C-alpha cells in the first residue's frame, strides 16, 4: 500500500488569469493537514460551511483516506457524517478501509464499516490487505458482515 501522506491538496479552482487561487490552495492544504492530524472539529466546521466532503488531492486521496490512514476515528466519523464516500478509491485504487486495515487502525475500521464501507472494494481490497499482512482479527471482522 502506498503512503498517501506525502501529497498536498491542489484543488482545480481557478483564480485570476486561469491560475490556481493561492488562498484556496492554502485552505485545502490546511484541510488535508487537519485530516492527517485528526482535527475532527476543524474538518466538521469546514464541512458544515460547505467544503466538499470528498475533496481530493493531486493523487486522488480524499480527506477521508488521509484521516483513515493515520488512524483518526473521530475525524473519519465526522467526514462520513458530512457525506464523505466510504469506498471512494484514490488514483491507485486504494480505499480508506484498506488504508485503515494496512495501518491496523481498528477503531477506524469499525467507523468505516458502520457507515457502509465494503471490505471487498478497491485494489487491494481491505480483505485482501488483511489476508496479505496476516491480520487475522481484521480478516474475521471483515468477513463477519
PyMOL commands that set and color helices and strands:
alter all, ss='L'
color gray80, all
select helices_A, chain A and resi 4-6+16-18+22-37+40-48+63-69+73-81+96-103+106-114+126-132+136-144
alter helices_A, ss='H'
color red, helices_A
deselect
rebuild
show_as cartoon
